[in-house]
Amino acid sequence: MRKITINTVLAFVVLPITFIFPDFGYIMRGQYILYDARYNNVEIYLSKLLHETGYPLPSLFILIGILFPLEIVKRFLLSKKKNYFFLKSTCSLFLIILFWLLMWLGPKVLLVLPLLTNIGLSIVINGVLYVLSDRTKAFSGPTSNP
């Protein structure tokens, strides 16, 4: 249940916040301007920003196309192999993201900068998932054996 909750929050809350992150400066200053339109209310401004990103479709794609296959790989292929679990799951996430980028953008994805971005993104996302949902002893605290 925890993995479902973490993946859903990551896809539907954290991801949209990263989409609108460049506009946080405008929000903090109270300047709700999008292109040539000025908005008086922050809720309307945020709804316009999220609508512009295509919300919730990118979140659904991330959940179904990236996080769900990653969980399947981790559960059925990597769960029995405890050595280098984080490294292997990060590489799995990198390959899943690379697959979708190659499907959409073609071979120009194999340039150096997009690969470095993809590697960094894989490490960050998998790090968050590892700390919040994969480490079973992360939230249980110290245990003592009688």
C-alpha positions in Angstrom: 0.0 0.0 0.0 2.9 2.3 0.8 4.4 1.9 -2.7 1.1 2.7 -4.4 0.7 5.9 -2.2 4.3 7.0 -2.8 4.1 6.5 -6.5 0.7 8.3 -6.8 1.9 11.3 -4.8 5.1 11.4 -6.8 3.2 11.3 -10.1 0.3 13.6 -9.2 1.8 16.1 -6.7 5.6 16.3 -7.0 5.7 16.0 -10.8 3.3 18.9 -11.4 5.2 21.1 -8.9 8.4 20.5 -10.9 6.5 21.4 -14.1 5.5 24.8 -12.7 8.7 25.3 -10.7 10.1 28.1 -13.0 6.9 30.1 -12.3 7.3 30.0 -8.5 9.1 33.4 -8.5 6.0 35.0 -10.1 3.8 33.3 -7.5 5.9 34.5 -4.6 5.9 38.1 -5.9 2.1 37.9 -6.5 2.5 38.5 -10.2 0.1 36.1 -11.8 1.0 36.7 -15.5 0.9 34.0 -18.1 1.9 35.2 -21.6 -0.1 38.4 -22.0 -2.9 37.6 -19.5 -2.9 38.8 -15.9 -4.8 36.9 -13.2 -6.0 38.3 -9.9 -6.3 34.9 -8.1 -3.5 32.4 -7.5 -5.9 29.4 -7.8 -6.9 30.5 -11.3 -3.3 31.2 -12.2 -2.2 27.7 -11.0 -5.0 26.0 -12.9 -4.0 27.8 -16.1 -0.3 26.8 -15.5 -1.3 23.1 -14.9 -3.7 23.2 -17.9 -0.8 24.4 -20.0 1.3 21.4 -18.9 -1.4 19.0 -19.9 -2.2 18.0 -16.3 -3.2 15.2 -15.5 -2.1 13.3 -18.6 1.7 13.6 -18.0 1.1 12.4 -14.4 -0.9 9.4 -15.7 1.8 8.6 -18.2 4.6 8.8 -15.6 2.5 6.6 -13.3 1.5 3.9 -15.9 4.5 4.2 -18.3 7.4 4.6 -16.0 6.7 4.0 -12.3 4.5 0.9 -12.8 7.0 -0.9 -15.0 9.8 0.0 -12.5 7.8 -1.5 -9.7 7.3 -4.7 -11.7 11.0 -4.9 -12.5 11.9 -4.3 -8.9 9.4 -6.8 -7.5 9.9 -9.7 -9.9 13.5 -9.3 -11.1 15.4 -7.4 -8.5 13.7 -8.4 -5.2 15.6 -11.7 -4.9 18.9 -10.0 -5.6 19.8 -7.9 -2.6 23.3 -6.9 -3.8 23.5 -3.5 -5.4 19.7 -3.1 -5.3 19.7 0.7 -5.6 22.2 0.6 -8.5 20.3 -2.0 -10.4 16.9 -0.3 -9.8 18.4 3.1 -10.9 19.7 1.5 -14.1 16.3 -0.1 -14.7 14.6 3.3 -14.3 17.2 4.8 -16.6 16.5 2.2 -19.3 12.7 2.7 -18.9 13.0 6.5 -19.3 15.5 6.0 -22.2 13.1 3.7 -23.9 10.3 6.2 -23.9 12.6 9.0 -24.9 13.8 7.0 -27.9 10.2 6.1 -28.8 9.2 9.8 -28.8 12.3 11.7 -29.8 14.4 9.2 -31.7 18.2 8.9 -31.8 18.8 12.6 -31.0 18.2 11.6 -27.3 21.6 9.8 -27.3 23.4 13.2 -27.2 25.5 13.8 -24.1 23.4 16.4 -22.3 20.0 14.5 -22.5 21.8 11.3 -21.3 23.3 13.1 -18.3 19.9 14.7 -17.6 18.3 11.2 -17.8 20.9 9.7 -15.5 20.4 12.5 -12.9 16.7 12.2 -13.1 16.9 8.5 -12.6 19.1 8.8 -9.6 16.9 11.5 -8.0 13.6 9.7 -8.6 14.9 6.3 -7.6 16.6 7.8 -4.5 13.2 9.2 -3.4 11.5 5.9 -4.1 14.2 4.0 -2.3 14.1 6.0 0.8 10.3 6.3 1.0 9.1 2.9 -0.1 11.8 0.3 -0.9 13.8 0.3 2.4 11.5 -1.7 4.6 13.5 -0.9 7.8 13.7 2.8 7.0 10.6 3.6 9.0 10.4 0.7 11.5 13.2 2.0 13.7 15.7 -0.1 15.6 14.6 -3.6 16.3 15.9 -5.9 19.0 16.0 -9.7 18.9 15.2 -11.3 22.3 
